Amino acid sequence: MGSIDNYILRTTLTSFAVVLASLTGVIWITQALRGIDLMTSQGQTIVTFLGLTSMAVPVLVLVIAPIALMIAVAHTLNRLATDSEVIVMNAAGLSPLRILRPFMFAAAVVAMLVTVIGAYVAPEGLRRINRWDSEITADILANILQPGRFAQLETNLTIRVRERQPGGLLVGVFIDDRRDPKERISIIADHGTVLKNNDGSFLVLEDGTLQRFETGKRDPALVAFGRYAFDMSKFSRARDVSYGIRERYLWELIWPPADDPLYARLPNQFRTEMHERLLAPIYPFVFTALTFAFLGLPRTTRQSRNFSIAGTIITVFLVRLAGFACSIAAAGNLWFAGVQYLLLTTTIGLSIWLIAHHVVIEPPARLTEFINSTLASLTRRRLRAAPP
């Protein structure tokens, strides 16, 4: 590559990295805030919280990366046009297709990034979330019984521990059990410990009282006990980890095991996810070609670029929206996956044809005149309405 290619490639990839980090960070924060109850209700540490939520970042990158590249290409082209560099390159004999080449190199870099993430990194992150969630659930006795807090294990089961002392001693235990609609049990114990054996996990309480409120009876039954075992096996049993379709690696989607029960039940969903992963690396090329078709051709400073920028955003949005629609429809009919391939190839082919034939996409003259006259009329009205 020449110096011009290196300059454009470096500028585009730098802008892409900044935009990708910014968009991913903002969306990650909004998504992570939804899981803040992981720390508040289950007593997890900030490290666990950040670790779990960050595992979903590669999935966000799959969708955000092509959009970030489009913004980076638009920024680079606008910068080249503002400094009249596009006009100088064109005057020096560089055709629009030649100027497009370094942008396609940048799209190839992003496409490789998306391919690696879609094939391995994203499903591996989702798998780790699944396994980590299973481990947290299995260790819920150690994590959920936090001193001074009411922990709701189920809809009608609440436990509170006043303090935790060395050796695993739980002091001041309160249990409110309303899982049986025919009775309500309230237990207050001086202290207790967690016991795990082959029969399960138990909260062994000592020196306490048990009150049973039965439906239809006015007075509760009160029992004082010296030792009482409350079964907690349901909440400390690790669930079996099974991976969904989005958690499968790309090669598992292309060549699924013949004895896979999920594939036997949902073969179309497997193929739909496979096509979605294979199509993801094509979007960077499509968005780059589209953006260049609107903004990359040389034009005079009198020609407004606002329409071109708006047209780029609207066209990219419509193409991506059509891609999502085809992916959803492909779950019922795999022919829609072929429609998505046709859509992307047609879009990139039409964009390159416009670039090769030096077609500058401009709004119709009547539309431009209407917008200008409307803006001028609004300006005159505002000036007349302004106080002297």
Order of alpha helices (4+ residues) and beta strands (2+ residues): alpha-alpha-alpha-alpha-alpha-alpha-alpha-alpha-beta-beta-beta-beta-beta-beta-alpha-alpha-alpha-alpha-alpha-alpha-alpha-alpha
